[in-house]
Amino acid sequence: MFKVKHKLFLFIVSSFVLVSSTNVWAAKPFCGDGKCKAHETAESCPQDCSAESFCDDGTCDANETAESCPQDCSAESFCDDGTCDANETAESCPQDCSAESFCGDGTCDANETSASCSADCNPGSPPTVCGGLDGDTYNMCNEYCEVQDCDWDPNANEDVCKDLRSQFSAAFPCETMSLGCVTGDSGENPPFPFNVGDGNDYGDRVLELTVPRQCKCDGLGDNCTPCPIVVGFHGYGEDGYTWKYRLDPKGKAVGFISLYPTGDMTSNSYTPSGTDPNWAVPSCQDPYDGCIDVGSCDWCGDITEDDAVSTQREIEFTRAIVKWTMDNRCVDPGQIFGTGFSNGALWAHTLARHPETAGLFKALVPVDGVDHAGVYDHLKWIDAPPKGDSPWILHVNEIFDRLEPYDGRQYDYDPYWIFPPVLQIFAEYALQNSGYSACGFGTSDVGERYGNLDVGSPVPKGAVVPAGYRRLYTLEGEGQRKFRCFTAGESCDKLAICLWDSGPVGDDLSDPHARAGQEWVGGNDRGTGGTKPMDIMWRFMKASVGVPY
């Protein structure tokens, strides 16, 4: 187990040139040679020594060097070496010290370190940590791991530097530590309302989280193991507690921090009062497309503002809850995962595609929810995730879900909204993003909801996925009887789909959407039997960081 320790890292950058004399026949020192020697004083040799300045007066003056006055000047420190040393002032050495900046002025200036000026630079100060965004990926790497420790090598006549990251275990690089691993658990609960000073008004949103015992950190180096994060996004009209009953026990069993945020609570066409929490996905904010009954189209986000504004606020809220957790808990930035049900699944798909969050999440598992289809363009809102380190995506769906069907076919139960087939969404991802190029989903793939719960075969009713797909037995778990997982392509890992028939086999409720949510999301089974929903979810998430199924 890696133990995080407080270390003092000194930033020493030297740019001086050692001065030496190679003339062994140099003349013998004399009064008037411009050097106030140890045997000279202001009285005996006023030409070289002033009343205020003489060799061995404790100050390395402008006319003194380590050679002319070793009592005052060391080889590493002399006037005009570019550093205002502890024994120098703006008066004694204006070349190095300005009137505004000197050692002892109470400020650790750019040219000072705890070694050169301990009076201003406190060696016990905690290391600074960067906690912002690096391009479109989250970079919580400690700043002291990004610099070098440099010492002057007079033989090489240059600085010789070593990477401070070598002080950490090669198996545990500093990039896998968040601020909370250095400072320890803050002990604070997420603020309510969630106002973190990023300029956004998130309203009365709640962020709940569970930090299991093995993820707690005191910041002193004892038992500090950076843990993954799994964020659960609830369905329409629900709250963060929807995922708590599943993620909480699983996180305690395997060691991840669970986050349960509550979505937007502003007014929409369904709830003008703004009482039903939801996630402002672009496709469910369009008032004219994405549904057959125009009056039912705009059912998420804030109807009083531009759709893009609502969505961007959701993006920033998602990033803010992750960053708050990383600042206040010990987190592995390379293992940020997310899942969502229904409207939360739409949001999970959005996070996979958005340039500001595609690099934040390593894997996403949306459950029973995809973006709407346009009336004339069934992939209207489907943009592929940005190229690069795109997240792994496991889409999970009950095959007879009439509210949000995996195959995009319309049911009599839901005459309002229309959806594209999930397999065609994945085909679009594979076409547009080279990171998914190994996945062979076809642009016309649909699947057969009434077919066998297996890969396509010559039986009359076909199967839930077309022939040529690959069954993921190891993802399902040994002896799996309920959930069936598939992908397209012999080497495709990053895109997969798991399907099941909720309730008894052959049972077909008028609306299995709610029951599907209860079977996958509800309950408190932590999923340690190898074949439960949380087992499948966690195996897929860990596979995205190199742990095979």
C-alpha positions in Angstrom: 0.0 0.0 0.0 1.4 3.4 -1.0 1.7 5.8 1.8 1.5 9.5 1.0 4.1 11.5 2.9 4.6 15.2 3.3 7.8 16.1 1.7 9.7 19.3 1.2 10.6 20.0 -2.3 13.1 22.8 -3.0 12.9 24.6 -6.2 16.6 25.6 -6.7 17.4 27.2 -10.1 20.9 28.5 -10.4 22.2 30.5 -13.3 25.5 31.9 -12.0 29.0 31.3 -13.4 31.7 30.4 -11.0 34.6 32.8 -11.2 38.1 31.5 -10.8 41.6 32.5 -11.7 43.9 30.3 -13.5 46.8 32.7 -13.5 49.1 31.3 -10.8 51.5 34.2 -11.3 48.9 36.8 -10.2 50.3 39.8 -8.5 50.4 39.9 -4.7 47.4 41.8 -3.1 48.1 45.5 -2.4 46.2 48.5 -1.1 44.5 50.1 -4.0 43.8 46.9 -6.0 40.1 47.3 -5.5 39.7 44.5 -3.1 39.2 45.0 0.7 41.3 42.1 2.0 41.0 40.6 5.5 44.1 42.6 6.7 42.8 45.9 5.3 40.3 48.2 7.0 38.7 51.5 6.2 41.4 53.2 8.2 44.5 51.3 6.7 43.3 51.3 3.1 40.4 53.7 2.4 40.9 53.2 -1.3 39.6 49.6 -1.1 37.5 49.6 2.1 34.7 52.0 3.2 33.7 52.5 6.8 30.5 50.6 6.1 32.1 47.8 4.1 35.1 45.5 4.7 36.1 41.9 4.4 34.9 39.8 7.4 32.1 42.3 8.2 29.5 39.6 7.6 28.3 40.9 4.3 29.4 39.8 0.8 29.6 43.3 -0.7 29.5 44.2 -4.4 33.3 44.4 -4.6 33.8 41.0 -2.8 33.8 37.5 -4.1 34.3 34.0 -2.7 37.9 34.3 -3.8 38.7 37.8 -2.5 36.8 37.4 0.8 35.8 33.8 1.7 34.9 35.0 5.2 31.9 36.8 3.8 31.2 35.1 0.4 30.8 31.5 -0.3 31.3 29.9 -3.7 27.6 29.3 -3.9 26.6 32.8 -2.8 28.0 36.1 -3.8 26.7 39.5 -4.9 25.5 39.6 -8.5 24.7 35.8 -8.5 21.1 36.5 -9.2 19.8 35.6 -5.7 19.1 38.0 -2.8 20.7 35.9 -0.1 20.1 36.1 3.6 23.2 38.3 4.2 22.4 40.7 1.3 20.1 43.7 1.2 19.1 46.3 -1.4 21.8 48.5 0.0 24.7 46.0 0.2 23.9 44.3 -3.1 21.5 46.2 -5.4 22.4 43.8 -8.2 20.5 41.0 -6.5 18.2 42.8 -4.1 15.7 45.5 -4.9 14.4 47.9 -2.4 11.0 46.2 -2.6 12.3 42.7 -2.4 14.9 41.3 0.0 15.4 38.3 2.3 13.6 39.0 5.5 10.9 41.1 4.0 8.2 38.5 4.9 7.6 37.4 1.2 9.1 34.3 -0.4 10.0 35.9 -3.8 10.5 34.2 -7.1 14.3 34.2 -6.6 14.1 32.9 -3.0 13.8 29.3 -1.6 13.6 27.9 1.9 17.3 27.2 1.5 18.4 30.7 0.4 16.0 32.5 2.6 14.4 30.5 5.4 13.2 33.7 7.0 10.7 34.3 4.2 10.2 30.8 2.8 8.7 28.4 5.3 10.1 24.9 4.8 7.1 23.4 6.6 4.6 24.8 4.1 2.4 22.2 2.5 3.1 21.5 -1.1 0.9 23.4 -3.6 -1.4 21.2 -5.7 -2.8 22.1 -9.1 -6.4 21.2 -9.4 -7.6 22.4 -12.7 -8.3 21.2 -16.2 -5.6 20.3 -18.7 -7.1 20.7 -22.1 -10.2 18.6 -22.2 -8.9 16.1 -19.6 -9.0 16.4 -15.8 -5.4 16.9 -14.5 -5.2 16.8 -10.7 -1.5 16.1 -10.7 0.4 17.6 -7.8 2.5 20.6 -8.9 5.6 19.3 -7.0 5.5 16.3 -9.3 5.7 18.4 -12.4 9.0 20.2 -11.7 12.6 19.3 -11.3 15.1 19.6 -8.6 18.2 21.3 -10.0 21.7 21.6 -8.6 24.7 23.5 -10.1 27.4 21.2 -11.5 30.6 23.3 -11.8 32.3 20.6 -13.9 29.5 20.5 -16.4 29.0 24.3 -16.1 25.2 23.7 -16.0 22.3 22.7 -13.8 21.9 19.0 -13.3 18.3 18.1 -12.7 16.4 15.1 -11.5 12.7 14.5 -11.8 11.1 14.7 -8.4 8.6 12.0 -9.5 11.4 9.5 -9.0 10.8 9.9 -5.3 7.4 8.1 -5.7 6.9 4.4 -6.4 7.0 3.7 -10.1 3.8 1.7 -9.6 2.2 4.6 -8.0 3.0 7.8 -10.0 1.9 11.1 -8.6 -0.7 11.6 -11.3 -2.9 9.2 -9.4 -3.2 11.4 -6.4 -5.7 14.2 -5.8 -5.4 17.0 -3.3 -7.3 15.1 -0.7 -4.5 12.5 -0.6 -2.0 15.2 0.6 -4.2 17.2 2.9 -6.3 14.2 4.1 -10.1 14.0 4.3 -11.4 17.4 5.0 -14.2 16.0 7.1 -16.5 18.5 5.4 -19.8 17.6 3.8 -20.6 18.9 0.4 -22.0 22.4 0.6 -25.7 23.0 0.4 -26.8 24.7 -1.7 -23.9 23.5 -3.8 -22.1 26.9 -4.2 -18.4 26.3 -4.9 -17.5 29.7 -6.2 -17.4 28.8 -9.9 -19.9 31.5 -10.9 -22.8 29.2 -11.3 -26.1 29.1 -9.4 -27.0 25.4 -9.1 -30.0 26.1 -7.0 -31.0 23.8 -4.2 -29.1 20.8 -5.4 -27.8 18.1 -3.1 -24.6 16.1 -3.4 -24.4 13.0 -1.2 -21.5 10.7 -1.1 -20.2 7.6 0.6 -16.6 7.2 1.5 -15.9 3.6 2.5 -13.4 2.8 5.2 -10.6 1.7 2.9 -10.8 5.1 1.0 -10.4 7.3 4.1 -7.1 9.2 4.4 -5.6 11.2 7.2 -3.1 13.0 5.0 -0.2 12.0 7.2 0.9 9.0 5.1 -1.1 6.3 6.9 -3.4 4.1 4.9 -3.9 6.7 2.1 -5.0 4.8 -0.9 -6.4 6.9 -3.8 -9.8 5.4 -4.6 -12.0 5.5 -7.8 -15.2 7.6 -8.0 -18.5 6.3 -9.3 -21.2 8.9 -10.0 -24.8 7.8 -10.2 -27.2 10.0 -12.2 -30.8 9.5 -11.3 -33.9 9.3 -13.6 -36.4 12.0 -14.2 -38.3 13.2 -11.1 -36.0 11.2 -8.8 -33.0 12.3 -6.7 -29.5 11.1 -5.9 -30.7 8.5 -3.4 -31.9 6.4 -6.3 -28.4 5.1 -6.8 -27.4 5.1 -3.2 -28.9 1.7 -2.5 -26.9 0.0 -5.2 -23.6 2.0 -5.3 -23.2 2.4 -1.5 -22.9 -1.4 -0.7 -20.9 -2.1 -3.8 -18.5 0.7 -3.1 -17.9 -0.5 0.4 -17.3 -4.0 -0.9 -14.7 -3.2 -3.5 -13.4 0.2 -2.5 -14.8 3.2 -4.5 -16.3 6.5 -3.5 -20.0 6.8 -4.5 -21.5 10.2 -5.5 -25.2 10.8 -5.7 -26.0 14.2 -7.1 -29.4 15.7 -7.7 -30.2 17.2 -11.1 -31.7 20.5 -12.3 -34.9 21.6 -10.5 -35.9 24.6 -12.7 -39.2 24.8 -14.6 -39.9 22.8 -17.8 -42.9 22.0 -19.8 -43.7 19.0 -17.6 -43.2 20.7 -14.2 -43.6 24.5 -14.5 -43.0 24.7 -10.7 -39.6 23.1 -11.1 -40.1 20.3 -8.6 -39.0 17.3 -10.6 -35.2 17.0 -10.7 -33.7 16.2 -14.2 -30.7 16.4 -16.3 -30.7 19.1 -19.1 -29.9 16.8 -22.1 -30.0 18.6 -25.4 -32.4 16.2 -27.1 -35.1 16.5 -24.4 -35.1 20.3 -24.5 -36.1 20.6 -28.2 -39.7 21.8 -28.2 -40.4 20.8 -31.8 -38.4 17.6 -32.6 -37.7 14.3 -30.9 -41.3 13.4 -30.3 -44.6 12.9 -32.1 -46.7 15.0 -29.7 -45.1 18.4 -29.9 -46.5 19.4 -26.6 -44.4 16.7 -24.9 -41.1 17.5 -26.5 -39.4 19.9 -24.0 -39.4 17.9 -20.8 -36.0 18.7 -19.2 -33.8 21.7 -18.5 -35.0 25.3 -17.9 -37.7 26.5 -20.4 -36.9 30.1 -19.4 -33.4 30.1 -20.9 -31.5 28.9 -24.0 -31.0 25.1 -24.2 -27.3 25.4 -24.5 -27.1 27.4 -21.3 -29.0 24.7 -19.3 -26.8 22.0 -20.7 -23.5 23.8 -20.1 -24.6 24.4 -16.5 -25.1 20.7 -16.1 -21.6 20.0 -17.5 -20.1 22.5 -15.1 -22.0 21.0 -12.2 -20.8 17.5 -13.0 -17.2 18.7 -13.2 -17.7 20.7 -10.0 -18.9 17.7 -7.9 -16.0 15.6 -9.1 -13.5 18.4 -8.4 -14.9 19.0 -4.9 -14.6 15.3 -4.1 -11.0 15.2 -5.3 -10.1 18.3 -3.3 -11.7 16.9 -0.1 -11.1 13.1 -0.4 -8.3 10.9 -1.6 -9.1 10.1 -5.2 -7.4 8.4 -8.2 -8.0 10.9 -11.0 -7.5 8.1 -13.6 -10.5 6.2 -12.3 -13.5 8.4 -12.6 -16.6 6.5 -13.6 -20.3 7.3 -14.1 -23.6 5.5 -14.6 -27.2 6.7 -15.0 -30.8 5.4 -15.3 -33.4 6.8 -17.8 -32.9 10.6 -18.0 -29.7 10.0 -16.1 -28.7 7.5 -18.9 -29.3 10.2 -21.5 -27.0 12.4 -19.4 -24.3 9.6 -19.2 -24.3 9.4 -23.0 -24.0 13.2 -23.2 -21.0 13.2 -20.9 -19.3 10.6 -23.1 -19.7 13.0 -26.1 -19.1 16.4 -24.6 -15.5 17.7 -25.1 -15.4 19.0 -21.5 -16.3 15.6 -19.9 -15.2 12.9 -22.4 -11.7 13.0 -20.9 -13.0 13.2 -17.3 -14.8 9.8 -17.3 -12.9 6.7 -18.0 -16.0 4.6 -18.4 -19.8 5.3 -18.4 -22.7 2.8 -18.0 -26.0 4.3 -19.1 -29.1 2.2 -18.2 -32.4 2.3 -20.2 -32.0 5.7 -21.8 -30.7 7.1 -25.0 -31.1 10.5 -26.7 -34.3 11.2 -28.7 -34.3 10.7 -32.5 -35.2 13.5 -34.8 -38.3 13.0 -36.9 -36.3 13.3 -40.1 -32.8 12.5 -38.7 -32.8 9.7 -36.2 -29.2 10.5 -35.2 -29.8 14.2 -35.0 -28.3 14.6 -31.5 -25.7 11.9 -31.8 -22.2 13.2 -32.1 -19.3 10.8 -31.5 -17.2 11.4 -28.4 -14.1 13.5 -29.1 -11.1 11.7 -30.5 -8.4 10.7 -28.1 -8.9 9.1 -24.8 -12.7 8.5 -25.2 -14.5 6.7 -22.5 -15.6 3.1 -22.5 -19.4 2.8 -22.8 -21.6 -0.1 -21.7 -25.2 0.5 -22.6 -27.7 -1.5 -20.5 -31.3 -2.0 -21.6 -34.4 -4.2 -20.8 -35.4 -5.5 -24.2 -39.1 -4.7 -23.7 -38.7 -1.3 -22.3 -41.4 0.7 -24.0 -40.5 4.1 -22.7 -36.9 4.0 -24.0 -36.5 0.9 -26.3 -33.0 -0.3 -27.1 -34.0 -1.1 -30.7 -35.7 2.3 -31.4 -39.0 0.7 -32.5 -42.2 2.4 -31.5 -44.7 0.9 -29.0 -48.3 1.7 -28.6 -47.6 2.4 -24.9 -45.5 5.5 -25.7 -46.9 7.4 -28.7 -44.9 10.6 -27.8 -41.2 10.2 -28.0 -39.0 8.5 -30.6 -35.5 7.0 -30.2 -32.7 5.7 -32.4 -31.5 2.1 -32.0 -28.6 1.8 -29.6 -26.6 -0.3 -32.0 -26.8 2.5 -34.6 -25.6 5.0 -32.0 -22.6 2.8 -31.4 -22.1 2.5 -35.2 -21.9 6.3 -35.4 -19.3 6.4 -32.6 -17.2 3.8 -34.4 -17.4 5.7 -37.7 -16.4 9.1 -36.3 -13.9 8.2 -33.6 -10.8 6.2 -34.3 -10.8 5.1 -30.6 -13.8 2.9 -31.4 -12.6 1.8 -34.9 -12.2 -1.8 -33.7 -15.9 -2.0 -33.1 -18.0 -3.3 -36.0 -21.4 -2.0 -35.2 -23.4 -1.6 -38.4 -25.3 1.6 -39.4 -28.5 -0.5 -40.1 -28.2 -2.8 -37.1 -31.4 -3.0 -35.0 -31.8 -6.3 -33.2 -35.0 -8.2 -32.5 -36.7 -7.7 -29.2 -38.8 -10.8 -29.6 -35.9 -12.9 -30.6 -33.6 -15.1 -28.5 -31.6 -13.4 -25.8 -28.4 -14.3 -27.7 -26.4 -13.6 -30.9 -28.3 -13.8 -34.2 -29.1 -17.3 -35.4 -31.3 -18.9 -38.1 -34.2 -19.5 -35.8 -37.5 -17.8 -37.0 -37.5 -14.9 -34.6 -33.8 -14.1 -34.8 -32.0 -12.7 -31.8 -31.6 -9.5 -29.8 -28.4 -8.7 -31.7 -27.6 -9.5 -35.3 -25.4 -12.4 -36.4 -21.7 -11.6 -36.2 -21.8 -10.0 -32.8 -19.7 -11.5 -30.0 -21.0 -12.6 -26.7 -19.1 -11.3 -23.6 -19.4 -14.3 -21.3 -16.7 -13.1 -18.9 -18.4 -9.7 -18.5 -21.7 -11.4 -17.7 -20.2 -13.6 -15.1 -19.9 -17.4 -14.9 -23.3 -19.2 -15.3 -25.2 -16.1 -16.1 -28.9 -16.7 -16.8 -30.4 -13.3 -16.9 -28.1 -10.6 -18.4 -26.6 -11.0 -21.9 -23.7 -8.8 -23.0 -22.4 -8.3 -26.5 -20.1 -6.3 -28.7 -19.4 -6.1 -32.4 -15.8 -6.9 -33.5 -13.2 -9.4 -32.4 -11.0 -6.8 -30.7 -13.7 -4.3 -29.7 -13.6 -3.6 -25.9 -14.7 0.0 -25.5 -18.3 -0.3 -26.7 -20.7 -3.0 -25.4 -24.4 -3.6 -24.7 -26.0 -5.7 -22.0 -29.7 -6.8 -22.4 -32.2 -8.6 -20.3 -35.9 -9.4 -19.9 -37.1 -8.1 -16.6 -39.3 -10.2 -14.4 -40.0 -13.9 -15.3 -38.9 -15.0 -18.8 -41.7 -14.2 -21.2 -43.4 -11.8 -18.9 -44.2 -8.6 -20.7 -45.6 -5.7 -18.6 -47.3 -2.7 -20.2 -44.4 -0.7 -18.9 -41.3 -2.6 -17.7 -39.3 0.7 -17.6 -39.8 1.2 -13.9 -39.3 -2.4 -13.1 -36.2 -2.5 -15.1 -34.8 0.3 -13.1 -35.6 -1.5 -9.9 -33.9 -4.7 -11.1 -30.7 -2.9 -12.2 -30.6 0.1 -9.9 -32.8 -0.6 -6.9 -32.2 -2.9 -4.0 -29.2 -3.2 -1.8 -27.5 -6.2 -3.2 -23.8 -5.2 -3.4 -23.2 -7.6 -6.3 -20.5 -9.9 -5.1 -21.8 -13.1 -6.6 -20.2 -12.4 -10.0 -23.5 -12.2 -11.9 -25.4 -9.3 -10.4 -25.9 -5.9 -12.0 -23.2 -4.2 -9.9 -20.7 -7.0 -10.7 -21.2 -6.4 -14.4 -20.9 -2.7 -14.0 -17.8 -2.8 -11.9 -16.1 -5.4 -14.2 -16.6 -3.2 -17.2 -15.3 -0.1 -15.3 -12.2 -1.8 -14.1 -11.6 -3.2 -17.6 -11.3 0.4 -18.8 -8.3 0.8 -16.6 -6.6 -2.4 -17.6 -8.1 -5.0 -15.3 -9.4 -7.8 -17.6 -12.9 -9.2 -17.1 
